[in-house]
């Protein structure tokens, strides 16, 4: 046993060893969480019954006795996989004929159970995967595997994880960070793509919370979402949060602001803009004075309303909770962006809200509009006006009399300017492309005998070349126009529009040259078929592409070519 605790301190070992283990009564209750079966084998005058629900074994049930009820008839004459009532404990179970069970693989069942106990106002939780596989005696009790043990005390929460025979302690003290929290739920299952999700579990001894230091944290109200008998899903994380901030949890639950606790425990969000965790005084926790706190308690206590109220106040505008509630109610997730926009342009939020509200009955194009729709209209208008470099300190610009007309006019003006800028950019880009292609033509364009080599001047030429020669040069069109590679055509003078060979060049280096279907079927490569043309052209390129007064390529004389 000592080897299992080598990663723990002496005090942590005592926590594990002194953990209050489940009683026999609690273990019997765990057995009730499994599917009840009534196993039977037929005899001449009755049946021998073995029950998994109450642990009876080979009890003879006489079928010759008088049958008075439907339940007794079903128990005596029911068939395999039919339902019947156990005569010993009264639970409804499934009949299983023993000779049909085979290897019993379909009977394997796992049930997650947490045993919760209190000692000296501290809580201990033993998480167990319980299993029944019926490989031994059919009436055997469940087997237990313990993956985690928890210890919850004021100011500290500990989770002990079983790891390859060792117990690893993962403590949580100081600040509770829900994003990088240490305390997690004990049971998970695969959710696909290597993701895990938590599994709800049974809790035995949930009343131990009412005797612990966390009795005022209102867990009974928090767990209302788990309306499945004694099934729970976030108890360990809730107790971990209570260890660090018990007064805050108690305050929020009693104030009816459970959503903040849900966000902390389940949603992994602290909502720091709404509450300052660790402050026991509600005024300091919410960032309000006494009068503001009383006013807030008379509202719906929506955390979003509280955040909007404080943002309006920090912007220097007159704030009240009625205004904040209206903003949240009308603008929903855009409430804070609305306040930020008002603060950016120094216009009072209440005034802007009244301004937008007057346009609601007027803007009916395409159907009835809401205040949220008008807000989006106004936001887009301000964005457009700023891009047009309007005077954003002028109130007539910020709050125009005819918002719809002003919005449409500024949008049209911005579209016109953007189109003009795009056309100028396209024209400049085309000039650069033409200039680059012109330089390429001086360098590469070449004529010899009945053939000529010419640089592609546009994307359409390259795409058409690829279609007619049935190869992939069309995919190079964009790179050619960007100057990343150079595409050229080898053609006959008498048939200048008929594709013959496509060439790719990088500088003076010939990358590839292909004809119809890339010479499929064993055709000779163009470098062999037109060897004289390619050799003369490449030699001319190496010499710097010299030309005569008429712009024609200056080739080597025969003696020079022979010497070369």
C-alpha positions as CSV (number, residue, x, y, z in Angstrom):
1,X,0.0,0.0,0.0
2,X,2.9,2.4,0.7
3,X,4.0,2.3,-2.9
4,X,0.6,3.6,-4.0
5,X,1.1,6.8,-1.8
6,X,4.7,7.6,-2.7
7,X,3.5,10.8,-4.5
8,X,1.5,12.1,-1.5
9,X,2.4,13.8,1.7
10,X,1.7,12.2,5.0
11,X,-1.4,14.3,5.6
12,X,-2.7,13.4,2.1
13,X,-2.2,9.7,2.8
14,X,-4.2,10.1,5.9
15,X,-7.0,11.6,3.9
16,X,-7.1,8.6,1.6
17,X,-6.7,5.9,4.3
18,X,-9.2,7.5,6.7
19,X,-11.8,8.1,4.1
20,X,-15.3,7.1,5.4
21,X,-15.9,4.0,3.3
22,X,-19.5,3.0,2.1
23,X,-21.6,0.9,4.5
24,X,-23.3,-2.3,3.5
25,X,-26.6,-0.5,3.4
26,X,-25.2,2.0,0.9
27,X,-23.7,-0.8,-1.2
28,X,-27.1,-2.5,-1.3
29,X,-28.6,0.7,-2.5
30,X,-26.0,0.8,-5.3
31,X,-27.2,-2.6,-6.4
32,X,-30.6,-1.0,-7.0
33,X,-29.2,1.3,-9.7
34,X,-28.5,-1.7,-12.0
35,X,-31.1,-3.3,-14.3
36,X,-33.0,-5.9,-12.3
37,X,-33.0,-9.4,-13.7
38,X,-34.9,-12.5,-12.6
39,X,-33.0,-15.6,-13.8
40,X,-34.8,-18.9,-14.0
41,X,-34.5,-22.4,-15.0
42,X,-37.5,-24.6,-15.5
43,X,-38.2,-27.8,-13.5
44,X,-41.1,-30.2,-13.9
45,X,-43.3,-28.7,-11.2
46,X,-42.0,-25.1,-11.1
47,X,-39.0,-22.8,-11.6
48,X,-35.8,-22.1,-9.7
49,X,-35.3,-18.3,-9.4
50,X,-32.1,-16.3,-8.9
51,X,-32.6,-12.5,-8.6
52,X,-30.0,-9.8,-9.2
53,X,-32.2,-7.2,-7.5
54,X,-32.2,-8.7,-4.1
55,X,-29.6,-11.5,-4.2
56,X,-31.8,-14.6,-3.9
57,X,-30.3,-17.8,-5.3
58,X,-31.9,-21.0,-6.6
59,X,-35.2,-20.4,-4.8
60,X,-37.8,-22.9,-6.0
61,X,-41.1,-21.3,-7.0
62,X,-43.9,-23.8,-7.1
63,X,-46.1,-23.4,-10.2
64,X,-48.7,-25.9,-8.8
65,X,-49.9,-23.4,-6.2
66,X,-53.0,-21.5,-7.0
67,X,-52.4,-18.4,-9.2
68,X,-54.4,-15.5,-7.9
69,X,-52.8,-12.5,-9.7
70,X,-51.4,-11.6,-13.1
71,X,-48.0,-10.9,-11.6
72,X,-47.8,-14.5,-10.2
73,X,-48.9,-15.9,-13.6
74,X,-46.3,-13.9,-15.4
75,X,-43.6,-15.0,-13.0
76,X,-44.5,-18.7,-13.4
77,X,-45.1,-18.8,-17.2
78,X,-43.3,-15.7,-18.5
79,X,-40.7,-16.3,-21.3
80,X,-37.2,-15.1,-21.8
81,X,-36.9,-11.2,-22.0
82,X,-40.4,-10.7,-20.7
83,X,-41.1,-8.5,-17.7
84,X,-42.1,-9.9,-14.3
85,X,-42.3,-8.7,-10.6
86,X,-39.7,-10.2,-8.2
87,X,-41.7,-12.1,-5.5
88,X,-39.0,-11.3,-2.8
89,X,-38.5,-7.5,-3.2
90,X,-41.4,-6.4,-5.4
91,X,-39.2,-4.8,-8.1
92,X,-40.1,-5.2,-11.7
93,X,-37.4,-7.0,-13.7
94,X,-36.6,-8.8,-16.9
95,X,-36.9,-12.6,-17.0
96,X,-33.8,-14.3,-18.2
97,X,-33.7,-18.1,-18.9
98,X,-30.3,-19.3,-17.8
99,X,-29.8,-21.7,-20.7
100,X,-30.2,-18.8,-23.2
101,X,-27.6,-16.5,-21.5
102,X,-24.5,-17.8,-23.3
103,X,-21.4,-15.8,-22.3
104,X,-23.5,-13.1,-20.8
105,X,-21.7,-10.3,-22.6
106,X,-24.9,-8.4,-23.3
107,X,-25.6,-8.2,-19.5
108,X,-22.4,-6.2,-18.8
109,X,-23.4,-2.8,-17.2
110,X,-21.4,0.1,-15.6
111,X,-23.0,2.6,-13.2
112,X,-21.2,5.8,-12.0
113,X,-21.8,6.4,-8.3
114,X,-20.4,9.0,-5.8
115,X,-20.5,8.4,-2.1
116,X,-20.6,11.7,-0.3
117,X,-19.9,12.0,3.5
118,X,-19.3,14.7,6.0
119,X,-16.7,14.8,8.8
120,X,-15.9,17.9,10.9
121,X,-17.9,20.0,8.4
122,X,-15.6,18.9,5.6
123,X,-16.8,16.8,2.7
124,X,-15.3,13.6,1.3
125,X,-16.4,12.2,-2.0
126,X,-15.6,8.7,-3.3
127,X,-16.2,8.3,-7.0
128,X,-16.6,4.7,-8.2
129,X,-17.3,3.0,-11.4
130,X,-19.5,0.1,-10.3
131,X,-19.8,-3.0,-12.6
132,X,-21.9,-6.1,-12.9
133,X,-20.9,-8.6,-15.6
134,X,-22.5,-11.8,-14.2
135,X,-19.5,-13.8,-15.0
136,X,-19.5,-15.3,-11.5
137,X,-22.6,-16.1,-9.5
138,X,-25.7,-14.4,-11.0
139,X,-26.7,-12.9,-7.6
140,X,-23.2,-11.4,-6.9
141,X,-23.0,-7.7,-5.6
142,X,-21.4,-5.1,-7.9
143,X,-17.7,-4.7,-8.3
144,X,-16.1,-1.3,-7.6
145,X,-13.3,0.7,-9.3
146,X,-12.2,4.0,-7.7
147,X,-10.8,6.5,-10.2
148,X,-11.0,9.7,-8.0
149,X,-11.4,10.7,-4.4
150,X,-12.3,14.3,-3.4
151,X,-11.8,16.3,-0.2
152,X,-13.6,19.6,0.2
153,X,-12.7,22.0,3.0
154,X,-13.1,25.9,3.4
155,X,-10.3,27.5,1.3
156,X,-9.0,24.2,-0.2
157,X,-10.3,21.5,-2.5
158,X,-8.3,18.3,-3.4
159,X,-8.8,15.7,-6.0
160,X,-6.9,12.4,-5.7
161,X,-6.6,10.6,-9.1
162,X,-5.6,6.9,-9.4
163,X,-2.8,6.8,-11.9
164,X,-1.2,3.4,-12.7
165,X,-1.3,2.3,-9.1
166,X,-0.3,5.7,-7.6
167,X,-2.5,8.4,-6.1
168,X,-1.8,11.8,-7.6
169,X,-3.1,14.8,-5.6
170,X,-4.4,17.8,-7.5
171,X,-5.1,20.6,-5.0
172,X,-7.0,23.9,-5.6
173,X,-6.4,26.9,-3.4
174,X,-6.3,30.6,-3.7
175,X,-8.0,31.7,-6.9
176,X,-10.6,29.6,-8.8
177,X,-9.9,29.8,-12.5
178,X,-12.6,28.1,-14.4
179,X,-10.7,28.0,-17.7
180,X,-7.6,26.2,-16.2
181,X,-9.4,24.6,-13.2
182,X,-7.9,21.6,-11.5
183,X,-11.0,20.0,-10.0
184,X,-13.0,18.2,-12.6
185,X,-15.9,15.8,-12.6
186,X,-15.0,12.1,-12.1
187,X,-16.8,10.3,-15.0
188,X,-16.3,10.9,-18.7
189,X,-17.2,9.1,-21.9
190,X,-16.0,9.5,-25.5
191,X,-17.8,12.1,-27.6
192,X,-16.0,11.3,-30.8
193,X,-12.8,12.7,-32.3
194,X,-10.9,12.0,-29.1
195,X,-13.2,14.4,-27.2
196,X,-14.6,13.6,-23.7
197,X,-17.8,14.7,-22.1
198,X,-19.0,14.3,-18.5
199,X,-21.4,11.7,-17.4
200,X,-24.1,12.3,-14.9
201,X,-23.9,10.1,-11.9
202,X,-25.7,8.8,-8.8
203,X,-24.9,10.4,-5.4
204,X,-25.4,8.6,-2.2
205,X,-25.4,10.8,0.9
206,X,-26.3,14.1,-0.8
207,X,-27.7,15.3,2.6
208,X,-24.1,15.5,3.9
209,X,-23.9,18.9,2.3
210,X,-26.5,20.3,4.8
211,X,-24.2,19.3,7.6
212,X,-21.0,20.7,6.1
213,X,-19.4,24.2,5.9
214,X,-21.2,24.6,2.6
215,X,-24.7,24.2,3.9
216,X,-25.7,27.7,2.9
217,X,-24.5,27.5,-0.7
218,X,-27.9,26.4,-1.9
219,X,-26.9,23.3,-3.8
220,X,-30.5,22.0,-3.8
221,X,-31.5,24.9,-5.9
222,X,-28.4,24.7,-8.2
223,X,-29.0,21.0,-9.0
224,X,-32.6,21.6,-10.1
225,X,-31.4,21.2,-13.7
226,X,-30.7,17.5,-13.0
227,X,-34.3,16.5,-12.6
228,X,-33.5,12.8,-12.8
229,X,-34.0,11.5,-9.3
230,X,-30.6,11.3,-7.6
231,X,-28.6,11.9,-10.8
232,X,-26.1,14.8,-10.7
233,X,-23.7,16.2,-13.1
234,X,-21.7,19.2,-11.8
235,X,-21.4,18.5,-8.0
236,X,-17.6,18.3,-7.8
237,X,-17.0,21.5,-9.6
238,X,-19.8,23.3,-7.6
239,X,-18.2,22.2,-4.3
240,X,-14.7,23.2,-5.5
241,X,-16.1,26.7,-6.3
242,X,-17.7,26.8,-2.9
243,X,-14.4,26.0,-1.2
244,X,-12.8,29.1,-2.6
245,X,-15.7,31.6,-2.7
246,X,-18.5,30.3,-0.4
247,X,-19.9,33.7,0.5
248,X,-20.1,34.7,-3.2
249,X,-21.9,31.5,-4.2
250,X,-24.3,31.9,-1.2
251,X,-25.0,35.5,-2.1
252,X,-25.7,34.9,-5.8
253,X,-27.9,31.9,-5.1
254,X,-29.9,33.8,-2.5
255,X,-30.2,36.9,-4.7
256,X,-31.6,34.8,-7.5
257,X,-28.6,35.2,-9.7
258,X,-27.9,31.6,-10.4
259,X,-26.9,32.3,-13.9
260,X,-23.5,33.7,-12.7
261,X,-22.9,30.5,-10.7
262,X,-23.9,28.4,-13.8
263,X,-21.4,30.4,-15.9
264,X,-18.6,29.9,-13.4
265,X,-19.2,26.2,-12.7
266,X,-20.6,24.9,-16.1
267,X,-19.8,27.6,-18.6
268,X,-16.2,28.2,-17.4
269,X,-16.7,32.0,-17.4
270,X,-16.1,34.3,-14.4
271,X,-18.2,37.3,-15.7
272,X,-15.6,39.6,-14.1
273,X,-17.4,42.6,-15.6
274,X,-20.5,41.8,-13.5
275,X,-19.0,40.6,-10.2
276,X,-15.7,40.8,-8.4
277,X,-15.1,37.4,-7.0
278,X,-13.7,37.2,-3.5
279,X,-15.5,40.3,-2.2
280,X,-17.9,39.3,0.6
281,X,-19.5,42.8,0.7
282,X,-22.3,42.8,-2.1
283,X,-21.6,46.4,-2.8
284,X,-17.9,45.8,-3.5
285,X,-18.6,42.6,-5.3
286,X,-21.1,44.2,-7.7
287,X,-19.2,47.6,-7.9
288,X,-22.3,49.5,-6.7
289,X,-23.0,51.9,-3.8
290,X,-25.8,51.2,-1.4
291,X,-28.4,53.1,-3.3
292,X,-27.5,51.5,-6.6
293,X,-27.5,48.1,-5.0
294,X,-31.1,48.6,-3.7
295,X,-32.2,49.8,-7.1
296,X,-30.6,46.8,-8.8
297,X,-32.3,44.4,-6.4
298,X,-35.7,45.7,-7.6
299,X,-34.9,44.8,-11.2
300,X,-34.8,41.3,-12.8
301,X,-31.2,41.0,-11.5
302,X,-30.0,40.2,-15.0
303,X,-26.1,40.3,-15.0
304,X,-26.1,41.8,-18.5
305,X,-28.2,44.7,-17.2
306,X,-25.6,45.2,-14.4
307,X,-22.7,45.3,-16.8
308,X,-24.5,47.7,-19.2
309,X,-25.4,50.0,-16.3
310,X,-21.7,50.1,-15.2
311,X,-20.5,50.8,-18.7
312,X,-22.9,53.7,-19.1
313,X,-21.8,55.1,-15.8
314,X,-18.1,54.7,-16.7
315,X,-18.7,56.5,-20.0
316,X,-19.8,59.6,-18.1
317,X,-23.5,59.4,-19.0
318,X,-26.5,59.5,-16.7
319,X,-27.3,55.9,-15.9
320,X,-30.3,54.1,-14.4
321,X,-31.3,50.5,-14.4
322,X,-34.5,51.1,-16.4
323,X,-32.4,52.5,-19.2
324,X,-30.0,49.5,-19.0
325,X,-32.9,47.0,-19.0
326,X,-34.3,48.7,-22.1
327,X,-31.0,48.5,-23.9
328,X,-30.5,44.8,-23.0
329,X,-34.1,43.9,-23.9
330,X,-34.0,45.7,-27.3
331,X,-30.5,45.1,-28.4
332,X,-29.7,41.8,-26.8
333,X,-26.0,40.8,-27.6
334,X,-25.4,44.2,-29.2
335,X,-26.1,46.1,-25.9
336,X,-22.4,46.6,-25.0
337,X,-21.4,47.5,-28.6
338,X,-24.2,50.1,-28.5
339,X,-22.8,51.7,-25.3
340,X,-19.2,51.6,-26.8
341,X,-20.3,53.4,-29.9
342,X,-22.1,56.0,-27.9
343,X,-19.0,56.5,-25.8
344,X,-16.8,56.7,-28.9
345,X,-18.8,59.6,-30.4
346,X,-19.7,61.2,-27.1
347,X,-23.5,61.0,-27.5
348,X,-25.7,60.2,-24.5
349,X,-27.1,56.6,-24.6
350,X,-30.6,57.7,-23.5
351,X,-30.7,60.3,-26.3
352,X,-29.6,57.8,-28.9
353,X,-32.1,55.3,-27.8
354,X,-34.9,57.8,-28.1
355,X,-33.5,58.9,-31.5
356,X,-33.5,55.3,-32.8
357,X,-36.9,54.6,-31.4
358,X,-38.6,57.3,-33.4
359,X,-37.6,55.6,-36.7
360,X,-39.1,52.2,-35.8
361,X,-42.6,53.0,-37.2
362,X,-41.2,54.8,-40.2
363,X,-38.9,52.1,-41.5
364,X,-41.2,49.4,-42.8
365,X,-39.5,48.5,-46.0
366,X,-39.7,44.8,-46.5
367,X,-41.7,44.3,-43.3
368,X,-41.9,45.6,-39.7
369,X,-38.6,46.7,-38.2
370,X,-37.5,46.4,-34.6
371,X,-35.3,48.8,-32.6
372,X,-32.4,46.3,-33.1
373,X,-32.8,46.6,-36.9
374,X,-32.6,50.4,-36.6
375,X,-29.6,50.2,-34.4
376,X,-27.8,48.1,-37.1
377,X,-28.9,50.7,-39.7
378,X,-27.4,53.5,-37.6
379,X,-24.2,51.6,-36.8
380,X,-23.6,50.9,-40.5
381,X,-24.2,54.5,-41.4
382,X,-21.7,55.7,-38.8
383,X,-19.1,53.3,-40.1
384,X,-19.7,54.4,-43.7
385,X,-19.6,58.1,-42.7
386,X,-16.3,57.6,-40.9
387,X,-14.7,56.0,-43.9
388,X,-15.9,58.9,-46.0
389,X,-14.1,61.2,-43.5
390,X,-17.1,63.1,-42.3
391,X,-16.9,65.3,-39.3
392,X,-17.9,62.8,-36.6
393,X,-18.0,65.6,-33.9
394,X,-20.9,67.2,-35.7
395,X,-24.3,66.2,-34.1
396,X,-26.1,66.6,-37.4
397,X,-23.8,64.0,-38.9
398,X,-24.1,61.6,-35.9
399,X,-27.9,61.9,-35.7
400,X,-29.3,62.9,-39.1
401,X,-33.0,63.8,-39.4
402,X,-33.6,61.2,-42.2
403,X,-31.5,58.2,-41.2
404,X,-32.6,56.0,-44.0
405,X,-31.9,58.5,-46.8
406,X,-28.5,59.4,-45.2
407,X,-27.6,55.7,-44.9
408,X,-28.4,55.1,-48.5
409,X,-26.6,58.2,-49.7
410,X,-23.4,57.5,-47.8
411,X,-23.5,53.8,-48.9
412,X,-23.8,54.8,-52.5
413,X,-21.0,57.4,-52.2
414,X,-18.7,54.9,-50.6
415,X,-19.5,52.3,-53.2
416,X,-18.7,54.8,-56.0
417,X,-15.4,55.7,-54.4
418,X,-14.5,52.1,-53.9
419,X,-15.3,51.3,-57.5
420,X,-13.2,54.2,-58.7
421,X,-10.3,53.1,-56.5
422,X,-10.7,49.5,-57.8
423,X,-10.7,50.6,-61.4
424,X,-7.6,52.8,-60.8
425,X,-5.9,49.8,-59.1
426,X,-6.9,47.5,-61.9
427,X,-5.6,49.9,-64.6
428,X,-2.3,50.3,-62.7
429,X,-2.0,46.6,-62.3
430,X,-2.7,46.1,-66.0
431,X,0.0,48.6,-66.9
432,X,2.4,46.7,-64.8
433,X,1.5,43.4,-66.4
434,X,1.7,44.9,-69.9
435,X,5.1,46.4,-69.1
436,X,6.4,43.0,-67.8
437,X,5.0,41.1,-70.8
438,X,6.6,43.7,-73.1
439,X,10.0,43.0,-71.5
440,X,9.4,39.3,-71.8
441,X,8.6,39.7,-75.5
442,X,11.9,41.5,-76.1
443,X,13.7,38.7,-74.3
444,X,11.9,35.6,-75.5
445,X,10.1,36.2,-78.8
446,X,12.0,34.4,-81.5
447,X,11.6,33.3,-85.1
448,X,13.5,30.7,-87.1
449,X,12.7,29.1,-90.4
450,X,9.0,28.1,-90.4
451,X,8.5,28.4,-86.6
452,X,8.2,31.2,-84.0
453,X,8.1,31.3,-80.2
454,X,5.9,33.9,-78.5
455,X,5.1,34.9,-74.9
456,X,1.4,34.5,-73.8
457,X,-0.2,37.9,-73.4
458,X,-3.3,37.1,-71.3
459,X,-4.9,34.3,-69.2
460,X,-7.4,33.4,-71.9
461,X,-4.6,32.4,-74.3
462,X,-3.1,30.1,-71.8
463,X,-6.4,28.5,-70.8
464,X,-7.3,28.0,-74.5
465,X,-3.8,26.4,-75.1
466,X,-4.4,23.9,-72.3
467,X,-7.8,22.9,-73.6
468,X,-6.7,22.4,-77.2
469,X,-3.5,20.5,-76.3
470,X,-5.3,18.6,-73.4
471,X,-2.7,19.4,-70.7
472,X,-2.7,21.4,-67.5
473,X,-1.1,24.7,-68.5
474,X,-4.4,26.4,-67.8
475,X,-3.6,26.2,-64.1
476,X,-0.4,28.2,-64.7
477,X,-2.3,31.3,-66.1
478,X,-2.5,33.1,-62.7
479,X,1.2,32.5,-61.9
480,X,2.2,33.8,-65.4
481,X,0.2,37.0,-65.0
482,X,1.7,37.5,-61.5
483,X,5.3,37.1,-63.0
484,X,6.1,34.0,-61.0
485,X,6.7,31.9,-64.2
486,X,6.7,32.5,-68.0
487,X,4.5,30.6,-70.4
488,X,5.4,30.7,-74.2
489,X,4.0,29.0,-77.3
490,X,5.9,27.4,-80.2
491,X,3.9,27.5,-83.4
492,X,4.2,27.4,-87.2
493,X,4.3,30.6,-89.1
494,X,1.6,29.4,-91.6
495,X,-0.7,28.4,-88.7
496,X,-0.1,31.1,-86.0
497,X,-3.3,30.3,-84.1
498,X,-2.9,26.5,-84.0
499,X,-1.2,25.3,-80.7
500,X,1.8,23.1,-81.2
501,X,4.1,23.1,-78.1
502,X,3.7,24.9,-74.8
503,X,6.9,26.1,-73.0
504,X,7.6,27.1,-69.4
505,X,10.6,29.2,-68.6
506,X,12.3,30.5,-65.4
507,X,14.8,33.1,-66.6
508,X,17.0,31.4,-69.2
509,X,16.1,27.9,-67.8
510,X,13.7,25.7,-69.7
511,X,11.5,24.1,-67.1
512,X,9.3,22.0,-69.4
513,X,8.0,21.8,-73.0
514,X,5.0,19.6,-73.9
515,X,2.7,19.0,-76.8
516,X,-0.6,17.2,-77.2
517,X,-1.5,15.2,-74.1
518,X,2.0,15.6,-72.8
519,X,3.3,13.2,-75.4
520,X,1.0,10.4,-74.2
521,X,1.3,7.1,-76.1
522,X,5.1,7.2,-76.5
523,X,5.4,10.3,-78.8
524,X,8.8,11.9,-78.9
525,X,9.4,14.9,-76.7
526,X,9.4,18.3,-78.3
527,X,13.0,18.9,-77.4
528,X,13.9,16.0,-79.7
529,X,11.4,16.8,-82.5
530,X,12.3,20.5,-82.6
531,X,15.9,20.2,-81.4
532,X,17.3,22.7,-83.8
533,X,14.7,25.3,-82.9
534,X,15.2,24.9,-79.1
535,X,19.0,24.7,-79.2
536,X,19.3,27.8,-81.3
537,X,16.8,29.7,-79.2
538,X,18.4,28.8,-75.9
539,X,21.8,29.7,-77.2
540,X,20.4,33.1,-78.3
541,X,18.9,33.6,-74.8
542,X,22.3,32.8,-73.2
543,X,23.9,35.5,-75.3
544,X,21.4,38.1,-74.0
545,X,18.7,38.0,-76.7
546,X,20.5,40.3,-79.2
547,X,18.4,41.8,-82.0
548,X,19.2,43.7,-85.2
549,X,17.9,47.1,-86.3
550,X,14.6,45.6,-87.4
551,X,14.1,43.8,-84.1
552,X,14.9,40.4,-85.5
553,X,17.0,37.9,-83.5
554,X,20.7,38.1,-84.3
555,X,21.9,34.5,-84.7
556,X,25.4,33.2,-84.7
557,X,27.0,32.8,-88.0
558,X,27.7,29.2,-89.1
559,X,31.4,29.3,-88.3
560,X,30.7,30.8,-84.9
561,X,28.1,28.2,-84.3
562,X,30.5,25.4,-85.3
563,X,33.2,26.8,-83.0
564,X,30.8,27.1,-80.2
